[in-house]
Amino acid sequence: MGWSPAMAGKQWPFPGDITEADMKYLCLIYSDEKRMNTMDPDELQALGDECEVYCQQLMDSGVCLAVQALESVSTATTVRIRNGKMTLTDGPFAETKEQLGGFYLIEASDLNEALRIASGIPPARIGSVEVRPLLDS
């Protein structure tokens, strides 16, 4: 049973939502770290609390397989191999306005359901969530 318009606005879990035919999707959470660092601490805490509640709802329903926040982009190291030689660069691969801050690994019956689930991820309101299907193994 996938998402239907009758489910709009309802909370997880939806009984019987997950089936063997469901696909896995990675929801990549992007946000502007500089903006996050200047947010009011109470506002930032409220956003974190919302994330925990939504994540728990998804986990309890079996829709979410994994979720994890990432350390600051300032802790990143980029690895490149060119002509058999490794080059390391501190920081992200490219300068961008939004940085990868975490992910949700979810199961959904189709892309539309995955997008609906992703639209509930609280950081989507201040950044973006990229939804990508995993390759079948």
N, C-alpha and C positions, 0 to 999 in steps of 0.2 A: 504494500500500500504506500504510494508516494504522496506528496503534498497535493492538496486540492484547495480551491478557493474557500470551501467550507471551514478549513482549518485556520484561515487567516486570523491572526490575533490571539490564537490559543497558545498555551504554554506547552512545552515538552513535558512528559513524553507522549507520543502518539502510539498507542498500543499497536503492535504488529507492523511498525514502520520498516524494520530492517528485514530484508530477505536475502537469500543466497545470491540473488541476481544483482544486488546493489553494487555500485562502483565506489571506489575510494577516490577522494578528492583532497588535495592539499590547499588549505586556505592560508595564504601568506599575508601576514599583517604588516603593513607599511605605515610609518608615521614620521613626522618631522621631530627628530630628537631635540632640536633646539627649542621648539615650541613646547614639547613635553617637559623640558627642564625649567621652563618659565611658568608652568601652570601653578595655580594655587595648590598648596599641599592637600587641602581638603578635597578639592576637585579631582586631583590625581588619585587620592585614596578612594573616592567614590567610584571613579572609573575602574580601578582595580577590583573593588568589591563587586561591581556589576559583572566584570569578566569572570570572577570566581563563581558567581551564581549561575551565569549562563553556561559556563563550562560544566558545572555540576549537573545542570539539567540535561545537557547533551550526553554526558557520561552515563548518567542514570538511565537514559533511554537507549543506550547502546549505539548512538549515532556517532559519538566522538571516540576515536581510538587513541588519540594522543593530543596533548596540547603542551606548548612550552614557550616561555618568553626567552629572548636572547639578551645577552649582555650588550652594553653600549657598542655602537659601531666603532668607537675609538679603540676597542679591544680586538678588533678584527685584524687578521693577517691574510693577505691574498697570495696564493701560490700560483705561479705560472711555470710551465715547462716549455721551453723553446729550444729547438735544436739539441735536445737531450740535456739541457741545463736548467736547473731550478732557480727561479728568481722569487724572492719574497718581498712583499710590499706591506708596510704597516697601513692599516685602515682598509676601507672598502675598495672594491674593484673600480668603482666610478663615483664621482661626486654627483649626488642627486639630492633633490629637495626632501624626499622621503626615504627612510632607511628601513630595511627589514628588521622588525622588532620581535617576531615570533610567528608561530603557526598553530593551526588546528588541523589534525588529520581526521577526516570525517568519512562516513559512508552515507550514500544517498542513492535513491532509485534512478535519478537522472540529473542532468545539469541544472534544470529549473529548481529541483529540490535543494541541490547543493548551494545555489545562489540564494535561496530563501534562508537557509541555515546561516550562510555567510553574512547576510544582511542583518542578522541579529547580534553579530560580534560587536561589542560596544566600541572598540577603537575605529570601526568603520565611520563613525560620526566625526572623527577628527583627522582621519587619515584615509587609508583605502585597504581593501582586502582583495587580493588577486586569487581567483579560484582556478585551479588546474587539475584535470583528471590525472591519476597515476596510470602509467602504462600497465596493461595486463601482463601478469607474469606467467 
